[in-house]
Amino acid sequence: MSRYWSAVTHGLTPYVPGEQPGIDNLVKLNTNENPYGPSPRALAAIRAAIGDGLRLYPDPDAGALKAALAARHGTTPAHIFVGNGSDEVLAHAFLGLLKHDLPLWMPNITYSFYPVYCNLYGIAFRRIPLADGFVLRAGDYLPRNGERAGAIVIPNPNAPTGRLLPRADIERIAAANPDAVVLIDEAYIDFANDDASAVALIDRHPNLLVVQTFSKSRALAGLRIGFALGHPDLIAGLERIKNSFNSYPLDRLALAGAIAAVEDEDWFRESRRKVITTRAALTAHLQALGFIVPPSAANFVFACHPRCDGGEIAAALRERAIVVRHFKAPEIEQYLRITIGTDAQSAALVAALREILQTARTGTGTERE
Ligand code: PMP
């Protein structure tokens, strides 16, 4: 608190990112980073870009990156916006496209940054409850009883649940809300099946904006690159916000690394395949330990144990130098969000959980009843 703060600053409740603890030999499964690292070609391109020097500003329009992304996604650079992480792309979209008189609709359990942007920009919003098993019902996002959304934001797969909404449902929501922007946050879509992405729909639905990131499937969380795909009019709106905020959100190293990463399709496919394989194995192991694990299409699973308290399991894992994410929100406080790491990290996690559950059974306090 300071008397020098503006009223806006006083009114903020900032987002709290997952921690980056400085513990040695940590099994870090709390922020959905990719254990396999970025394409070696991306790292080489970054080194080369350093060699070229950083004296000059980067390209403010990121033309070469947009061209590479357009080629990868079968569209044109006019359909693409890039930003400093998808968080920045989302922030610009909230202000530039989702802020209207009617409330923004979002699921009640979802990426917890969305309400923070709403608070920052003064956007009214409504949380639409998920059905049992964290299922999102498309029918809940259609205008009804004279009520309609000012805009809609849905992460797909949803975070932190990992559940995937079929593309046909997204199309239904976009078609039923032609006057509202429907933003699909696809931070984790590359870990779903190949035809899950809504990018294929942007030519048919001028109100559909799809946001993706290099942080997860391309293992470049540290470089901060996100992008949006949509009708050129939506993109032009985002550019207006960006050019009223920061002309150079992507630096020369980020641009060089991102272009090389997009072009290394083989690395991308292999890294994604490994994560998906480990996800299936980990899900089976967790279920064998008695965990409830809704099907995940992301690089994490969301798991809860019917007999043991989520917060206490997270604390017990931490004592064993394994960190997972635990949210204190009432509907999900029994759940742990566990990033898919390497097979060795999975094995360490499963061994630790087995031990923790064993201790709980012999009665040292983790038991829920
Ligand atoms: N969307 C969702 C649903 C996320 O979980 C995250 C990661 N916290 C992001 C967007 C932001 O990712 P980044 O800014 O690293 O692109």
Residues whose N, C-alpha, C, O or C-beta is under 5 A from the ligand:
A	BS01	PMP	G85 S86 D87 Y111 P155 A159 D185 A187 T213 S215 I225 G226
